[in-house]
């Protein structure tokens, strides 16, 4: 098993679309960032990469590179999913916390959960989406995301061993039936006894 933790934050900015968890949300302002500012997908990406010691989002997509200006953050997430698969792991579950004053996430949580699950190739009940307000933190103009992910090793060899064991048992059954069993020659379309008339 592997555990990964991710964190990201972006300030709100007027005149840009708001995207959280791959879902476009109607709001008076969006999140400033070199890409589309999707704070949740950025934190998930970092959590996945960190879990397999593959660096962070900046390692793969440096903000200094102009090709990622305004980029869709699902590209970053897909790269992280490929990295954990290459390392031999799969996602068991993911838990997230969004901290922001507006918009309210609870009415949107179902859509965000479904979208994140689809992007990760897992079931919605493997994704936790929670939201808190930044009371007393003086962060009303900022959105923050915390993410924890649990990975499980993909045990391909165990599956092959199981298949081999089943194949061996089937072969043993066949050999035993040939050696010890009574063969029913009727299955071959022949008579069990014959007389001299059968020779003509």
WOUR-V64111 format. One record per residue. N is the residue number from 1. RES is the residue in one letter. D_LAST is the distance of its C-alpha to the last C-alpha in Angstrom with 2 decimals. Layout:
n = [N & N]
res = [RES & RES]
d_last = [D_LAST & D_LAST]
//
This chain:
n = [1 & 2 & 3 & 4 & 5 & 6 & 7 & 8 & 9 & 10 & 11 & 12 & 13 & 14 & 15 & 16 & 17 & 18 & 19 & 20 & 21 & 22 & 23 & 24 & 25 & 26 & 27 & 28 & 29 & 30 & 31 & 32 & 33 & 34 & 35 & 36 & 37 & 38 & 39 & 40 & 41 & 42 & 43 & 44 & 45 & 46 & 47 & 48 & 49 & 50 & 51 & 52 & 53 & 54 & 55 & 56 & 57 & 58 & 59 & 60 & 61 & 62 & 63 & 64 & 65 & 66 & 67 & 68 & 69 & 70 & 71 & 72 & 73 & 74 & 75 & 76 & 77 & 78 & 79 & 80 & 81 & 82 & 83 & 84 & 85 & 86 & 87 & 88 & 89 & 90 & 91 & 92 & 93 & 94 & 95 & 96 & 97 & 98 & 99 & 100 & 101 & 102 & 103 & 104 & 105 & 106 & 107 & 108 & 109 & 110 & 111 & 112 & 113 & 114 & 115 & 116 & 117 & 118 & 119 & 120 & 121 & 122 & 123 & 124 & 125 & 126 & 127 & 128 & 129 & 130 & 131 & 132 & 133 & 134 & 135 & 136 & 137 & 138 & 139 & 140 & 141 & 142 & 143 & 144 & 145 & 146 & 147 & 148 & 149 & 150 & 151 & 152 & 153 & 154 & 155 & 156 & 157 & 158 & 159 & 160 & 161 & 162 & 163 & 164 & 165 & 166 & 167 & 168 & 169 & 170 & 171 & 172 & 173 & 174 & 175 & 176 & 177 & 178 & 179 & 180 & 181 & 182 & 183 & 184 & 185 & 186 & 187 & 188 & 189 & 190 & 191 & 192 & 193 & 194 & 195 & 196 & 197 & 198 & 199 & 200]
res = [X & X & X & X & X & X & X & X & X & X & X & X & X & X & X & X & X & X & X & X & X & X & X & X & X & X & X & X & X & X & X & X & X & X & X & X & X & X & X & X & X & X & X & X & X & X & X & X & X & X & X & X & X & X & X & X & X & X & X & X & X & X & X & X & X & X & X & X & X & X & X & X & X & X & X & X & X & X & X & X & X & X & X & X & X & X & X & X & X & X & X & X & X & X & X & X & X & X & X & X & X & X & X & X & X & X & X & X & X & X & X & X & X & X & X & X & X & X & X & X & X & X & X & X & X & X & X & X & X & X & X & X & X & X & X & X & X & X & X & X & X & X & X & X & X & X & X & X & X & X & X & X & X & X & X & X & X & X & X & X & X & X & X & X & X & X & X & X & X & X & X & X & X & X & X & X & X & X & X & X & X & X & X & X & X & X & X & X & X & X & X & X & X & X & X & X & X & X & X & X]
d_last = [74.66 & 77.48 & 80.54 & 82.46 & 85.81 & 87.25 & 90.64 & 92.20 & 95.22 & 96.56 & 99.78 & 99.78 & 100.93 & 101.82 & 100.13 & 96.70 & 93.54 & 92.66 & 89.13 & 87.98 & 84.43 & 83.26 & 84.69 & 87.54 & 90.26 & 93.11 & 96.31 & 99.72 & 98.99 & 96.14 & 95.80 & 97.28 & 95.08 & 93.98 & 90.67 & 90.28 & 91.87 & 88.94 & 90.28 & 87.23 & 84.59 & 86.82 & 87.03 & 83.27 & 82.67 & 85.01 & 83.41 & 79.92 & 81.14 & 83.21 & 80.34 & 78.47 & 81.66 & 81.27 & 84.94 & 86.29 & 86.39 & 89.24 & 87.17 & 84.66 & 86.94 & 90.56 & 93.18 & 94.88 & 91.99 & 92.82 & 89.18 & 88.89 & 91.93 & 90.92 & 87.26 & 84.84 & 84.50 & 80.80 & 80.36 & 81.92 & 79.78 & 76.51 & 77.51 & 78.14 & 74.74 & 73.11 & 75.14 & 73.99 & 70.34 & 70.77 & 72.30 & 69.24 & 70.75 & 70.41 & 72.97 & 72.91 & 75.99 & 79.31 & 82.65 & 85.62 & 89.25 & 91.30 & 95.08 & 97.05 & 99.58 & 98.17 & 95.88 & 94.41 & 90.90 & 89.67 & 88.94 & 87.08 & 85.24 & 81.98 & 81.78 & 82.73 & 80.17 & 77.37 & 78.40 & 78.69 & 75.31 & 73.72 & 75.37 & 74.23 & 70.67 & 71.08 & 71.49 & 74.91 & 74.99 & 75.07 & 78.36 & 81.74 & 84.59 & 88.03 & 91.51 & 95.00 & 98.47 & 100.71 & 103.42 & 106.32 & 104.71 & 106.55 & 103.31 & 103.42 & 102.91 & 99.88 & 96.20 & 94.64 & 91.01 & 89.69 & 85.97 & 83.83 & 80.15 & 77.55 & 74.66 & 71.49 & 69.48 & 66.14 & 63.69 & 60.80 & 59.62 & 59.29 & 56.94 & 54.81 & 54.77 & 53.64 & 50.78 & 49.77 & 49.88 & 47.66 & 45.14 & 45.18 & 44.64 & 41.63 & 40.10 & 40.81 & 39.07 & 35.91 & 35.97 & 36.68 & 33.79 & 31.38 & 32.87 & 33.68 & 31.74 & 28.52 & 25.93 & 24.26 & 20.74 & 20.73 & 23.06 & 20.31 & 18.14 & 15.62 & 15.11 & 17.38 & 15.10 & 11.48 & 10.05 & 7.45 & 5.69 & 5.60 & 3.81 & 0.00]
//
